[in-house]
């Protein structure tokens, strides 16, 4: 499975490097000439992107494969409903960066679907490599097994500049597949990029007070926001809702906070905050709840609203620090 995924991603990357265009899983790229176009997105950030790019175009329908409240999809499993949704799609938009492993085998079997990898050609940040040690005692002998998971961090949409590149890649792909509506796709792209450029300017202004700050994050996604704001991630705590931290691991984080005199803990509203709150209680650091923009409603401006909310939280955090 892993070997097939690596092969598939490699093929997608090679085909897209030249033009960031659309990729057809089986057969050659071709233009869509039907009366209607159904675009299926892998999860919420891609859904909001596609809503903006395809906004108001007759005959072009955007559907989100996973529910808008699913969150990150590392361990998502396709349902029967998902399979029906995919069967009616002509285009699938992926985030890339190994976020959609759950779709690999299914897309490999779809003859009529073209795939746009929105992060094709990007260099990804690396996350914290998760190692799980399992010790077993058998016949008075102890053995240790270590399982390593990929450390590619695919949460590129949390960096606005990178997200803008995703918008351009998606638009390029749709224009190749559906050239009849290229003018409208380009117009929508320009309009959305203007909004995102204003957001980027806000972040540039914020960078004046955030640059160089050392922080602890409770989800790898915030590494991309930290990248844009010049902050240094000292430790990324793995609190994905499935992995519980031991007392020793919590003590290690507490020690790092004291060693680096860290004031900021950034956790995610999509997960429980109990670990962050426990660490906050044992240190002088303050926990702030951020939005990783992986869930939300049908409003096409949800990304911008969510990021503006994050900016306000950061302004509040650094205003408290400066007092």
C-alpha positions in Angstrom: 0.0 0.0 0.0 2.7 2.4 1.0 4.8 1.6 -2.1 1.8 2.1 -4.4 1.1 5.5 -2.7 4.7 6.6 -3.3 4.5 5.5 -6.9 1.2 7.3 -7.4 2.4 10.5 -5.9 5.6 10.4 -7.9 3.6 10.1 -11.1 1.3 12.9 -10.1 4.2 15.1 -9.3 6.1 14.5 -12.5 3.1 15.1 -14.7 2.3 18.4 -12.9 5.7 20.0 -12.4 5.7 21.6 -15.9 2.4 23.4 -15.7 0.7 22.5 -12.4 -2.1 21.1 -14.5 -4.6 18.4 -14.2 -3.6 14.7 -14.0 -5.6 11.8 -15.2 -5.1 8.7 -13.2 -5.7 6.3 -16.2 -5.0 7.3 -19.8 -4.1 10.7 -21.2 -5.2 14.1 -20.0 -8.3 15.3 -21.9 -10.7 18.2 -21.9 -14.2 17.6 -20.5 -16.9 18.2 -23.1 -20.0 17.2 -21.2 -23.0 19.4 -20.4 -22.1 19.6 -16.7 -19.0 19.2 -14.5 -19.0 17.7 -11.1 -16.0 18.5 -9.0 -15.3 16.5 -5.8 -12.9 17.8 -3.2 -11.1 15.5 -0.7 -11.8 17.6 2.4 -12.9 21.0 3.7 -9.9 23.3 2.8 -10.1 22.1 -0.8 -13.9 22.4 -0.8 -13.7 26.1 0.1 -11.0 26.7 -2.5 -13.1 25.1 -5.2 -16.2 27.0 -4.1 -14.4 30.2 -4.8 -12.9 29.2 -8.1 -16.1 27.7 -9.5 -18.4 30.3 -8.0 -21.4 31.2 -10.2 -20.4 29.0 -13.2 -23.5 27.3 -14.6 -23.3 23.5 -14.9 -20.3 23.3 -12.5 -21.1 21.6 -9.2 -18.7 21.3 -6.3 -19.1 18.5 -3.7 -17.0 17.7 -0.7 -16.2 14.0 -0.3 -15.7 14.0 3.5 -18.1 15.8 5.8 -17.4 19.4 6.5 -16.9 18.6 10.2 -14.5 15.7 9.6 -11.3 17.6 10.4 -7.9 16.2 9.2 -8.3 13.1 7.1 -5.1 11.1 7.8 -7.0 8.1 9.0 -10.3 8.7 7.2 -12.0 5.6 5.7 -14.3 5.9 2.6 -18.0 5.1 3.1 -20.5 3.8 0.7 -21.9 7.3 0.3 -18.4 8.5 -0.6 -18.0 5.9 -3.3 -21.3 7.0 -4.8 -20.1 10.6 -4.8 -16.9 9.7 -6.5 -18.7 7.7 -9.1 -20.4 10.8 -10.4 -17.3 13.0 -10.5 -15.3 14.1 -13.5 -12.7 15.9 -11.4 -11.2 15.3 -7.9 -9.2 18.0 -6.2 -6.6 16.9 -3.6 -4.5 18.8 -1.1 -1.6 16.4 -1.7 1.3 16.0 0.8 0.1 12.5 1.7 -3.1 13.8 3.2 -5.3 11.6 1.1 -3.9 8.1 1.5 -7.4 6.8 2.0 -8.3 7.6 -1.6 -5.3 6.1 -3.3 -6.6 2.6 -4.2 -10.0 4.0 -5.3 -8.7 6.7 -7.6 -6.4 4.1 -9.1 -9.4 2.2 -10.4 -11.4 5.2 -11.7 -11.2 5.5 -15.5 -13.1 8.7 -16.0 -11.8 10.9 -13.1 -9.1 13.5 -13.6 -7.1 14.5 -10.5 -5.7 17.9 -9.5 -3.0 17.8 -6.9 -3.2 21.3 -5.5 0.2 21.2 -3.8 2.1 19.6 -6.7 5.7 20.9 -6.9 5.7 22.3 -3.4 8.4 21.5 -0.9 6.8 20.4 2.4 7.8 21.1 5.9 8.6 18.0 7.9 6.6 17.2 11.0 7.6 15.5 14.1 8.2 11.8 13.3 5.9 9.8 15.4 7.5 6.7 16.8 5.5 4.2 18.8 7.5 1.8 20.9 5.9 -1.5 21.9 7.7 -3.7 24.4 6.7 -7.3 24.7 7.9 -9.9 27.2 8.0 -13.4 26.0 9.9 -16.3 27.6 11.6 -13.7 29.9 13.0 -11.9 26.8 12.1 -8.3 26.0 11.9 -7.0 22.4 11.1 -3.6 21.2 9.3 -2.7 18.0 9.3 0.8 16.6 6.8 1.9 14.0 7.7 5.0 12.1 5.1 7.1 10.3 5.8 9.6 7.5 7.0 12.9 8.8 5.8 14.9 5.7 3.6 17.8 6.9 0.9 18.3 4.3 -1.1 21.1 6.1 0.1 23.7 3.6 -3.1 25.7 3.5 -2.3 27.2 6.9 0.3 29.4 5.1 -1.6 31.9 3.1 1.1 32.3 0.5 1.2 28.6 -0.1 -2.6 28.5 -0.1 -2.6 31.1 -2.9 -0.3 28.8 -4.9 -2.8 26.0 -4.4 -5.6 28.3 -5.7 -3.5 29.0 -8.9 -2.8 25.3 -9.4 -6.4 24.3 -9.0 -7.5 27.0 -11.4 -4.9 26.0 -14.0 -6.1 22.4 -13.8 -9.8 23.3 -14.2 -9.0 25.6 -17.1 -7.3 22.7 -18.9 -10.1 20.3 -18.2 -13.0 22.7 -18.8 -11.7 25.4 -21.2 -15.2 26.5 -22.1 -15.4 28.2 -18.7 -11.7 29.4 -18.5 -12.6 33.0 -18.5 -14.9 32.6 -15.5 -12.4 30.4 -13.6 -9.7 33.1 -14.1 -12.0 35.9 -13.0 -12.9 34.0 -9.8 -9.3 33.2 -9.2 -8.3 36.9 -9.5 -11.1 37.9 -7.2 -10.2 35.3 -4.5 -6.5 36.0 -4.8 -7.1 39.7 -4.2 -8.9 38.8 -0.9 -6.1 36.5 0.1 -3.5 39.1 -0.7 -5.1 41.5 1.8 -4.9 38.7 4.3 -1.3 38.2 3.5 -0.6 41.9 4.1 -2.2 41.6 7.6 0.1 38.6 8.4 3.1 40.6 7.2 2.2 43.4 9.6 1.7 40.9 12.4 5.1 39.4 11.6 6.7 42.5 13.1 5.8 41.2 16.6 5.8 37.5 16.1 9.1 36.9 14.3 11.5 35.0 16.4 9.0 33.9 19.0 9.5 30.3 20.3 6.2 28.4 20.6 4.7 25.0 21.4 2.0 23.7 19.0 -0.5 20.9 19.5 -1.0 20.0 15.9 1.5 20.0 13.0 -0.7 22.2 10.9 0.3 25.3 12.8 3.9 24.8 11.7 2.9 26.4 8.4 1.3 29.5 10.1 4.5 29.7 12.2 6.5 29.6 9.1 4.7 32.5 7.6 5.0 34.5 10.8 8.7 33.8 11.5 7.9 31.9 14.7 10.0 28.9 15.8 8.3 25.7 16.7 10.2 24.3 19.7 8.0 21.3 20.1 5.0 19.8 18.2 2.8 17.9 20.7 0.9 15.0 19.0 -2.7 15.4 20.3 -4.7 14.0 17.4 -7.5 12.7 19.5 -6.1 9.1 19.4 -2.7 9.4 21.1 -2.6 10.0 24.8 0.5 11.6 26.3 2.2 9.9 29.2 3.2 11.7 32.3 6.8 11.5 31.2 6.0 13.1 27.8 4.1 15.9 29.5 7.0 16.4 31.8 9.3 16.6 28.8 7.2 19.4 27.3 7.0 21.2 30.6 10.8 21.1 30.9 11.2 22.5 27.3 8.9 25.4 28.1 10.9 26.3 31.2 14.2 25.9 29.4 13.2 28.1 26.5 11.0 30.4 28.6 8.1 29.8 26.2 5.0 31.9 26.7 2.7 30.6 23.9 0.9 27.2 23.6 -1.2 27.0 20.4 -3.8 24.2 20.4 -6.6 23.4 18.0 -10.3 23.9 18.5 -11.1 20.7 16.6 -9.5 18.6 19.4 -9.6 18.4 23.2 -7.6 21.0 25.0 -7.0 19.1 28.3 -3.3 18.4 27.7 -2.6 22.0 26.8 -4.5 23.2 29.8 -2.6 20.8 32.1 0.7 22.0 30.7 -0.5 25.6 31.1 -1.3 25.0 34.7 2.3 23.7 35.4 4.1 26.5 33.6 4.0 30.3 33.0 2.9 29.7 29.4 -0.6 30.4 28.1 -2.7 28.2 25.9 -4.5 29.8 22.9 -7.1 27.9 20.9 -6.6 28.3 17.1 -8.6 27.2 14.1 -6.8 24.9 11.6 -9.5 25.6 9.1 -10.4 21.9 8.5 -14.1 22.2 9.5 -16.8 24.8 8.9 -19.9 25.8 7.0 -20.8 26.4 3.4 -19.7 30.0 3.3 -17.0 30.5 0.6 -15.3 33.1 2.8 -14.8 30.6 5.6 -11.1 30.4 5.1 -10.6 34.1 5.3 -12.9 34.5 8.3 -11.1 31.7 10.1 -7.7 33.1 9.4 -8.7 36.6 10.5 -9.9 35.0 13.7 -6.5 33.4 14.2 -4.8 36.8 13.5 -6.9 38.4 16.3 -6.0 35.6 18.7 -2.3 36.1 17.9 -2.6 39.8 18.4 -4.2 39.2 21.8 -1.5 36.7 22.7 1.4 39.0 21.9 -0.3 42.1 23.4 -0.5 40.2 26.7 3.2 39.2 26.4 4.3 42.8 25.8 2.7 44.0 29.0 
